[in-house]
Amino acid sequence: MEKLPDYSDRNAHEIDYRIYGEEMQYVEIELDPQEAVIAESGSFMMMDDGIKMDTIFGDGSQKDTGILGKILGAGKRILTGESLFMTAFYNDLTGKRNVSFASPYPGKIIPIDLLEFGGKFICQKDAFLCAAKGVSIGIEFSKKLGRGLFGGEGFIMQKLEGDGMAFVHAGGTTAVKTLAAGETLRVDTGCIIGFTQGIDYDIEFVGGIKNSIFGGEGLFFAKLQGPGKVYIQSLPFSRLAGRVLASVPRGGKSKGEGSILGGLGDLLDGDNRF
């Protein structure tokens, strides 16, 4: 079980964890008595006896903000396509108990210690998996017009704030780039997992008529400028889903697949109608 550094001034719950698997990973969180972890709906995998589940409004990090503050905090999550509610898992017994959360598709689970990143990490809107109770999950508003108009998948970003552990999920293989001050990296917007708060993030036009019309890589990419760390995924879910949808035969039939004739077999079979 991975042990966290002993930071005595943490406000979030101090959880230990272990990540299992290679391409279809899950994370096992070890909870001491009265510790809790929060997660998005649909990420739960299994838990020991004695773990109590509780549906909470927002992320449970708001303290003494009143009902209006809680509504505003939870309401921001609608902009990221998430539910107003999250699930908290509490250890109500005296001994240690485990609860596990699984990746939604092939890839890697990345542990993020927010205390090491100055209390803030910015990630794709669907990257968050789970976190220690006390971590705030909100949205990162764009201050640049280009990012808002052309950002696509990378426009609305989530921000994870606090001093606890959070876990994000990435598709395919993960790359981590450390950028020096002024150093620039250009990335497909969908391939961004997240980055530290020192990174300046904007959208750039690919440029060139041939690139724009025939390039096949989209009209815009993300420009990331240091200093800070950038986490990149090789297989964003949108790309995976697009390939799956493209391979689905029209009408739900595929008689030529796998044969030498391929689609021509369907023509000869009389299944393609014009």
N, C-alpha and C positions, 0 to 999 in steps of 0.2 A: 504494500500500500504506500503510495507516494505521500511523503510528509511535507507539510508546508513549513517555510521558515517561521521561527517563533517571534511573530510581531505582536507584542502585548497590547498595542494600541489599536488593533483592528476593531471596527464597528460591526462589520459583517461576521457571520458565523464562520469559524475556522474549521473547514471540512478537509478530510483526507480522501484520496481517490486512487483508483487504479484503472488504466485503460486496457481493454482486452481486444484481441483480433488484429487483423492486418488491413483488409479491404472493406469489411463490414464490421466496424468497431462498435463497442459500447463502453460506457464509463460506469464504474461502480463507485458510488459515494459512500464513505463510512461516516455515519453520524454518531456523535457522542450524545448522551442524554440531553434532551431539550434543544439539540441542534436541528436545523432545517435547511432544505434546499428547495429552490423554486424551478419550475420547468414549464415549457410550452406544452399545450395539449398535443397528444399524439407521440411524445417522445418517451413516455414511460415504458419500461421493459419488465422489471420484476422488483420485489422488495421483500425483506424479512418480516416475520410476524412482529408486531409491536410498532410498525410505522403507521402513522396516522396521516391520511390525505385530507386536504382542506382546499376548496376552491376560494381564491382570494381575488379581490377587485384590484386590478393593476398588478404591480410586482411586489407589493408588501413592504416597500422600502420607505414609504412616506411616514413621517413622524409628526404628529400634532399639526397637520395641514388642514384639518377640517374636511367636511364632506366635499366642498367645492374643489379643494386642492387634489383630493383623491380622484374626483371625476375628471379633472383636467389632465392629471397624470396618466390615468388609464385611457382617456380619450385620444391621446397622442398615438397610442398603439394602433388605432384604427387606420391611420395614415400609412402604416407599414404593412397593412393587410392582416394583422394579427387580431386575436380576440381581446375583448376588454378584460377577460379573466385569465388568471394563471393558476397552476396547481402547486401548492406547498406540501412538502412531505416532512413530517415531524417525527423525531424519535421520542416516544412517550415513556419508554422504559428506562431502567437503570443501567443496562449494559449497552455496548455498541451494537448498532444495527446498520444493515446495508440496503441501499436502493440503487437501481441501475437504470440508465437511460441509453437508448440505442440510436445510431445514425439512421436517417430516413432513406439514404441511398448510398452506394459504394463511395468510400472516401476515407477521410481521417477526422478524428476528433482532436481539437487543439486546446490544451489548457491555457488559460490566460489569467495570470496573477495581476490583478489591477493595481496593486500596490507597487509593483515593479514598473508599471507604465504611467506613473503619476496620477493614478485614479481614474483614467479614462481610456477606453478603446473603442474605435469606430469600426463597424462591420456591416456587411451586406444585410439587408432587412430580413432574410430568411436563414441567416447563419447561426443565430443563437440557439443553443440546445438546453442548457440549464446553468444554474449559478447558486452560490451560497446565498441564503436569505440575508437581505441587507443590501445586495447589489441592485442598483437602479437600472431599468431597461427603458430607454426612451428613444427619441428620434433626433438625428443630427440635421438641423435645417441648413439648407444651402444659402450662402450669401452671394452667389454668383449666378447671373442670369443664364449663361451658357450651360452650366451644370444642370439647372432646372429644366431648360427647354430640351436639351439633347442628351441628358445623362442616361436615359433608358434604365437598364437594370441597376446602374450605379447611382441613380439620382437620390432616392430616399434611402438614407443609411440609418442604421441603428447605432445608438451609443450606449455603452455599458460603463456605468460610473460607480465608484465606491472603492473599497479596499479589500474585497474578498476575491474568491476564485470564481471564474466564469468559464464555460466551455462552449466553443463554437464548432460547427461542422463544415467541412470542405469536401468538394467532390474531386475524385481522382487523386493525383499526387500533389503534395503541398510544397511550395517553395517559399523561403523567407529571404527577403532582400533588406539589407541594412544600408540606408542611403545617408551619405554625408550631407552637410549643409550645402544647398544649391545643386546637389546631384539629382538628376531627373530619370524617371523610369516611365515608359509608356506601356499601358496594359489594356487589353480588351476589358470593357466595363464589367462584363459578366464574370471575369476571372479573378476579380478582387474578392478576397475573403474579408480583409480588414487592414487597419493600419493604426499606428500610434498617433496621439494628438498633435505631434510636431510636424506631421506630414501635411503639405499644402496640396489640395486635390482639386483638379479642374478637368473640363472636357475640351478636347481638341478635335478639329476637323481633319480628316485624313489627308485631304488635299489631292488635287490632280483629277482630271476628268475620267481618265481610264481607271484609276483607283476607286473613284466614287461609283462608277457605273458597273465595272466588271470585276472589281477586286474581291467581292464576296465576303469581306470582313466587316461590313458595316461602314457607315459614314464617319463615325466618331470613335475615339478611344480616350481612355483616362490618362491624364498626365499627373504623375505623382512626384513631388519634389521634397527632398529631405530638408532637415534631418529627421530620422526616425526609421521605424521598421515597417515593412509592407509584407503582408501574407497573401499569397497567390495560389489559386487552385487551377489544376489542369483541365478539369471537367465540370464546368458549372451545370447545374441541373437543367437550366433552360436549353443548353446545347444538347444534353442527353435526351430531353423530352422531344426536342425538335427532330433529332435523328429517328427516334422511335415513331413519331407521328408520320415522318416522311416514308418510313418503310411499311406502313399499314396499307395494304392493298385496297383500292376502291371497291366498294361492294362487299368487303369482308372475305373475298376469295383470292387465292394465290395458287394457281395451278402450275405456273412455270417456275416458281422459286426453286433454286438449287439445281435446275437442269441447265444443259448447255444452251438451249434456246432462250431460257429466261422469259422475259416479257413477250418475246416473239411467239412463245408457245401459247400464250393466252390469245394472241391474234389468230393463230391457226385453229385454236379451239373454239373460236367464235364468241369468246366471253367479252371482248372489248367492243363496245358499241360507240358509234360516232354520231 
